[in-house]
Structure formats: C-alpha cells, structure tokens
C-alpha cells in the first residue's frame, strides 16, 4: 500500500481500478485534492507451453477484490462517488452458461493464433479488416484467437456460451452484468468502427454467433455494484461502477496527452504510443491502430509487445548463473548504467514476444547485431533497454506523419527508473514530460468516471480535479545532448537495418 500527501481524508473519492497484465491497482483519488491511496496485487503471466501466455481468471478475481478491500479501508472516512474500471486489452475468456470460465484468460501476449493471422494476410483480407475495425490483424486480437479455438478445440467451443475479454469479466464480477464497452470492444478486431456494433464479416470469420458476444456500452455507462461484489470488496452495495475504457487510451487521459501535437507514451510490461483524435481514423499503411476512449475521442497509435519484459528477460539471461531470478530489477538497471549510450555498437532488435507496431509481424524473431569480443553483460542488458526505446521511437515517427509530435507525456512503472526515463528522452529527441506516475491508467479511469458522473463536463479537465498537475507543470525529463545526437544517428539507420534483417529473419524461424 502506498500513500501520497496530504494525509487528511478528502470528502469525496473516486476509485480507479486498473487491471493490468501482471497486477491490479486500486487507486482512490480525492476529488479536489492531491490525496490518493494505492493498493497493488500482483499475479503471474503463465507460459504453459511455447507461445502460450495465459492467466487464471480466478486468481485475477481474487486480486481485484483484495485490492478493492485494501483501498476501501483507506478511504473509509470519505464518500465514495464511483469505481471506474481500466483493463488490459485483447484478452479472451470462454464462459459457460453460468459464467464460469472454461478457458484461461488468453492474453494479448499469447501468439497461438499466428497461423490464423498469417492466413488472413495471405488471403488479402487483413487490410480491409484493419480499415473496418481499427485493429491490425495479429495473433493478439480476439478475432484470430477465436479462429484458432474453433479450429483447434471445437469440442470446447461447443460448451462456450459467452466469449468475453478481461474487462467484460471484471465488470461481470463487479456488477453481475455481462457487458463490454466501446474502448475494449474496439481492440478485438470484431467491432465495426462506423456503426459501433459487432462487424458481421469479422464475427463470421471468428466462427461465433453475435449473441455469444456481450452488448457494447458507451465507456461512460454506469452500473450498480452488486451485493455480492460489495461483500467481497468492502464497498457499499449500489456504488456506481463506470464501465470505463481500455488501459491504453486511458493512459492518454491520465497523462493528459489529449491535445493535437501531444502524444502519450506508456511503458510497463509492454509499451505503446498514442495520439487522440476526435473520430475514428485508420492511418494509411496499416502500421497504426485506432481504439476508442469515448465516442468522440479515439486513440491512434501503436503498441509494442516488448517493453520492460525485455529487461526482465535480460536479467535472467545475463544473470550470475545462480538462478532464474538472480538479478533484481535494481541490479539489471545498474548493469545497464555501467556502459555508455550506444553500447559500443551493440544493437538489439527486441522481438522476444510476437511483435506488434510498426511491423505487426509476429514471426520476426529478436536479435543482437554488432556483437564484439569486448561486449560485456552490461552491454547486452543496456542494448535491450535501448532496443525497446528505439522500437517506441518508430511509432512516434509514424504518428509524426499524421500530426507533428511536439511533446511526449510519459507514464508507466518503467519511469520509476531515472535511466529508463533519460534513455527514452534522448532516443525520442523531443520534449518529454513525466506527468503521471505508475498510476496513469488508474488516474485516467477515475477521471473518466468523474466525467461520467457529470462532475467534469469536459473530459480533458477531469484529471486536474483529481490532483493531476497541468501538463505544462509536468516534470521535464532532461536528455544528454551527446546521447541525443548518438541516438539520432542510430534512429536514422533503423529503417535500413530492419529492411535487411526482416529479409533474412525467416531463416531463424
């Protein structure tokens, strides 16, 4: 449990519930103050076999209620206005008629459906699906996952009454209503952006009936907390639950990256860069997604599968050999800090998990290039960090073609590290501000909830009512001029490097 000043409990609070890939955060924000209280409960990302990245729905449910109970205790003296929900995108769970999970949560990182995605690309259907749904064709999407299930496990599919995402399951736990919302639905590859309803052709490809998918609500919809959930969470029964949005678009709201020319960058297990536009827009070239925040605010951008998970891998791989967890996060960062920017010519292409933007090619494997005898463990670890930063910079460059990027607002757990922050700032070569801490998506959720209650008529003003500093008052991130110049040279070489590498990458399949 963490806390922030002031200590006096506020009169009113909103809880932002952020259910992420490896942890759930329940954050109580004081209305009209900087008061907040945070409860975090972690859970594992499981790899039962190669290519599978799943989680246990019951474990997530227990973590959600445990975090809410802890948060409820911390704001017992305040009036709770609402709970508003953020959740990781692209997950899939099969439920029976009694809403019991028949499958694990198949997460965004699971790439079992790479064959189905490749088939859609080879058949020339990927571009049209992307334009219609806003979601690039990739193994991450529930569209391709559903295609896989219906081919690989038809007997199980016959038992499934509902196919839902992580957000939908959490809303069911909290309210007893099986629904989804526009933002999470827009990341499934199954939603028609023009009608805001399920896309008939995509649903047919997925092999499901429309009635097996939950109804799509506006992200500002309010549902009452059920009596059962109240008993589990310690919150008052009937508390308004704002169905909220997906964690990515909410990260933009939480980091106050809502204006033209400003992009939001979030970096946790994975990473993403997004800009907000007023209506659905699918950029030419097929390199960017388009997901909803609300019906009049849409996030255009790209996600990378390989964020800080790459550094955890580096810590295991380049540890001291005493065990899988030989190096702590602090030790990994210290190793990275022990070598100079540019790693003396060592470059990593960090495609450990099936990569997304801007390639959207899950089959391209990662690689170290430029290896020399003089390179040490520290070089390999820092090259992993720089590889992630360079990958994110390619998404910024894509957004720059739509609207010149003048500022970057950053949020996410990785930015607790000054090294991560300084590397990102130097690689991006643009003004970077740290305007929200690791609670960015939770703050976005709480702000959306305040807007849904009518307490913030203008969505962009809601974070300030919860104690968020104005964007111009965010913490500027200094970047070394020498490092910036070096990374500028590396960035200029990345397109040629990728072109050469992807031409031979199939050799490593």
N, C-alpha and C positions, 0 to 999 in steps of 0.2 A: 504494500500500500504506500503510495506517495502522496504528498500534500504540497500545496503552494499557498503563500500568503495571499490575503490576510487570513488570520485564524478564526475570526468571528464568523459564525454561520450566517449565510445570507437568508433573506426572507423567502426567496423562491429559487428553485434549481431546475435544470433540465439535465437528464442523463443521456449522454451519447454512448450507445453500445456498439462497439466496433469488433465484429467477429472476423478475425483475420486468418491467415494461413497457419500460423503456429501459436497464436494466442488470442484471447479475447480481452478487451479492455472495456471496463465500465467506468466512465468518467462523469462525475457530477460537476456541472458548471453553474456558478452563481449568476443569476440574472442581474445585470447592472453592476457587476464587480469582477475582480480578477480571481475570486475564490474558486478553487476546484479541488476535487479529491479523485484519486485514480485507484482502481483495483485491477490487477492483471492476473490472469490464469493461463498458464501455458499448456499446450498439448502437442503430441508428436505428429509429424508428417511421416507416414509409414510407407515403406517400399517392400511389399511382399515379394516382388519379383522385378526383374529389369523392366523399366518403362512404366511401372505402376507407381503412382503417388496418390495414396488414399488416406482417409481419416475415418475414425469411428464416430458416427453421429451421436451415440450415447455419451461418449467422452466429451464431445463438444457441448452437448446439452448440459452436462454436469458443470462444465466450466462456465457456461453462460450464467446459470443460476447462482453458482458460488460467487462469481464476480459481482452480480447484482446484489446479493445479500450483503457482501462486504461494503459495497457502495451505499446501500440503504442505511447501514449503521452509521456511516459517516455524515449523512445528511438528514439524520432523524429530526433535527430541530428546525428544518426548513420545509416549506411547502413544495412538493414535487409536482411540477406542471406536466411533465411528459417524459416518456422514454422514446428515443428516436434511434433507429437501427441502421448501421452500416455493416456490410458483409463483403467478403471476397467474392469475386466474380467467377463465372464459368464452371462452377461445380455442378454435379449431378448426383441425385439420390433417387432410387426407386422405392416407392412406398406401396404397401398393400392397402386393402380397402379400409383397414383400421388405422392407417397412417403409421404403421410400424415399418422401419427401414428393412428392405430386402437386400440392399447393396450397401457397401460403404459409401462415404462421400468420395466420388471420383473428382479429384481437384483439377484446377487449371494446369498443374504441372504434369499430369498423367498423359502419356503420349501413346497409349494403346491404339488410338484411332488414327495413327499416322497413315496407314494404308487407305482408309476411307477418305482422308483429306487429299492424299495424292491422287486417288481415283477421280475426285471432283475436279481437281486441277487438270488432269489429263483429258477429261471429257469436255473441257472448256466451259464448265458450269460455275467455276469459282468466282470469276469476275462479276457475273450477273447476281449471284447470291450476295456478294460483298456489297454491291451497289444497293440492293434491295434491303438488306438487313443491317448494314453498317459494320458487321463483324467479318474480318478476314477469315477465309476458310483455313482452318488449322486444327490439330488434334485437341487444342484447349477447349473448343466450343462444344456445348451440349449437342449441337446438330451432329457433329461427327461421332461423338461418344454414343449417341443413340443409334446411329447407323451400325456402329461396332456391336453394341449389345444385341441388336436384332439379328445380326449375322452369327455372332459367336455364342450367345446364350438365349436362344429362342424360348426354352422352357421357363427360364426365369422371367423373361419378358411377359409371358402369358400370365404370370402371377401378379405383375405390377399393375396397380390401379392408377397411381399417380407418378409422374416424373417431375421432380422439383429440384430447385437449386438450394444452396446453403441458406440464402436469405429467406426463401419460402419456408424452409424447415424451421428456422428460428422464429419467424412470425407465427407459425403453427404452434410452437411451444409456448409462445407468449400470449397468444390471443385465442387459440382454438379455431382460427380461420385459416384455411389453406388458400393463400393468395400469393401473387407476386406483385412487383411494381415495375414501372416503365424502365427504370435505370438498369436493374438486374436483367430484366427481360431483353433489353437491347444488346446485351452481351452474349446471348445464347446462340445467335445465328439463326434464330427461328422467328424473329419479330419483323414485321413489315414497318419500316420507318415512316412510310407515308400514311398508313392507317392506324398505327399504334396498336395493332392486333396481330395475332399469330399469322405468319405468312403461309398460305396454303401449300405452295410448292415445297417450301422448306420442311414443313410439318410432314408432308407426304414422303419426302426423301428420308426423314428421320424414322419413318415406319411407325408413327404413333397417331392416335386419333386426337383431334383438338380437345376433346373432353378429358384427355389424360393430362392436360396442362392446366395450371391454375389460372384464374382470371387475372388480368393485368390492371392494377390500380394506379392512379397518379401517385407520384412519390410523396405528396403532401397528405395523403389519406391518413385518417386517424381511426384506430380500432381500440376497443377497451381491453385492458389487461384482464385475463381470465382469472377466476377464483383459484383455479389450480396453480397457475403461474404465480399468483400473489402469495400463495402458501409456500412455494419453492423459493421465491426471491425475497420475501420480506417487504415487498412494496404493496401499497394499497390496491385492493381489487378495484377494477374500473379505471385505473390510471390510463390516460390516453397514450397509446403507442403509435407514434408516427412510423409508417412503414418504411420511410427513408429511401436511401438510394445505395448504389454500389460504392465500395470504398474508394475506387479511383476518382470518379467525378466529385465525390465528397471531399477528397483530398484537396481539390482545387478550391472548393468553398472554404475549407478550414485554413488553407494557406493564403486565402484572399487573392487568388490568381484568377480573377473574373473579368478583367478588362482587356480590350484589344491590345496586343503587343506584349502582354504578360503571360507567361506560361507557368504552370505548376509542375514541379518535379518531386516525385515521391520515391523513396528508396528504402526498402525493407528486404524481405526475402527475395522478392522480385523488385522491379522498378518500372516507372512509367513517366512520360512527359505528356502533358495535355494542355490545350487551349480551349477556352469556352467561346462558343458561337451561338447565335440566337435560334438557329433552326438546324435540322439535320443536314450534314454536309459530308459527302464521301469524296475525299480528295482524289484527283486523277493519279493513276499509277498504282493504286492498290496497296500503298505502304502504310496507311493510317486507318485507325478505327474511328467510329462515330458512335458514342454511347450517351444516353440521356443523363442529365442531372435533374431537370424538370422538363416539362413540355416546351418551355421557352429558353432553356439553357442546355446546350449539348457539348459534350467533351470530345474534341477531335485530337487524336494523338497516337502514341504507340507505347506498348508495354514490352519490356524485356523480361524474359523468364529468369535470367541470370543476374540477380542483384547481390545482396550480401551473402546469399547461399554460396556464391563462388568463394568468398573469403573463408567461410566455414570449411568448405572442401579443401582449400589451400592449407588451413590449419591442421586438418587431419593428414593430408598427403605429405606435407613438408614439416610435420612434427618431428619430435625427437625419437620416435620409434617405440615409445613406451605404452602406446595405446591409441585408440581412435580419437579420444578427446585429450590428447597430450597437450595441445596448445589452447589456452583460453583465448577469448576474443581480444583481451588486452595484449597477450603475448603475440598474437598474429599481427595486430596493428603495430606493435613495437618492431617486429621484424620488417614490416613494410616501410616503416620510418627510417630504418637503418641504411637504406640505399637511396641513391639520388633519383630525382624525377627522370623518367625516360628509361630507367632500369638498365642503363648502359647498352641500349639497343635491343633489349628483350621485349617482345610484344606477345600478349596473349589474346586470342580470339575466344571469348569466354562462353562458348556454346556447350555447357555441360548438360543442361536441360533443353528440351526441344525449343529452339529459339523462336521468338515472335518478331517484333519490329526490329529493323525495317525489312528483313529478308522474308519473314513468315515461311521459313523452310525448316521443318523440324528435323530433317535428315542431315543438315550440315553439322559436323562434329567440331568440338573445340580444338584448339591447337596452340602450342607455343612456337613462335617463329624467331629466328635470330639467336638461337642458343649458342653460347660460347663457354669455353672451359672456365673462364673467370666468374661465371654467374653462380651465385650462392642461393641458399634457401630464401633469403630476404629478397633477392631479385625476382624469384618466381612468385613469391607472395605479393610483392608490390605490383608486378605485372598483371596479376589477377585483378587487383583493385583498379588499376589504370584501364584494363580492358573493359570493365564494367562502365567506367566513366566515358570511355570513348564510344561504347555502344550507345549510351544515352545521348551522346552528342550528335549521333547520326539522326536520332529522332528530332532533336532540336532543329537540325538543319532542314529536315522535311517540313516542319512547322514554319520555319522561316520563309519558305516559298509561298505560303498562304498569306501570312501577315508577318512583317519583320519583327523578330523577337528582340525586344528592348530590355526585358528584365525577366529573371527567373526566381520564383519563390519556391523554396525547398522545404520539405517536411519528411519525416520518417526516422525510424530508430537508428539508421546508419549515421545520422547527423549529430548524434551524441559525440561522435569522434571528430576532433579538430582535423585529423589527417584526411578522413573521407571528405569533409567539407571543403578543405583547401584544394584537394585534388579536383573535385567537381568544379569548383570555381575557376581554376586555372584551365581545365580542359574546355569548359564551355565558352570561356573568353567573352563573357557578358556580365553585366551587374547581377550578382546573386545575393539574395537576402534570405536569412533564416527567420521566417515569420511565424512558424508554428513548430512545436516540438513533436515528439513521437505520438502525440495525441491528435495529429492533424485531421484524420478521417473521423475520429470521435467528435472533435470540435465541429467539423462540417455537418455531422449527423445532428448534433444538438442545435446548431444554427438552423438547419432545415426544419427541425421540429418547432423551433420558436417561430419561424416563418409560417408553418402550417397552422399554428395556434392563433395567427393574426397579430402576434406581438412585434413582428418585424415586417412591415408591409413590403419593403424592398429586400429581396433575398440577400443581396450583397452587403447590406448593413447589419445583418444578423450576427456575424462573428464579433463585431465590436460590442454588441450588447452582452456578450458573454466574456468580456475581458480581453479579447484579442487586440493587440496593438494595431494601429493603422498600418497598411502595407509600407508606407514611406518611413515608418518608425521601426521597421524590422531590422534585425541585426545584419549589417553589411558583412559579407564574407570577403576578407582580403585574399588576394591571389598574388603570388610571386610573379613579378614581370618576367623574370628569366624562365620560370616554369611555364608561364603562359605562352611565351614565344616558342619554347621547345615543343609543347603540345600542339601548337598551331601547325608546326611542321609535320608532326605525326598525323594529325587530323587530315591534312591535305593528302597524305599518302594512303589513307584508309580505303577510299573507293577502289583504287588500283590494286591494293593488297587483297581486298575482298574478291574482286573480279578474278584475280589469279588463283586465289585459294579455292573459291567455290567451283572453279573449272576442274579441279582435281579432287575435291572433297569426297566424291563418290568412291574413291579408292580406299577410303578408311571406313566405309560402311560395315 
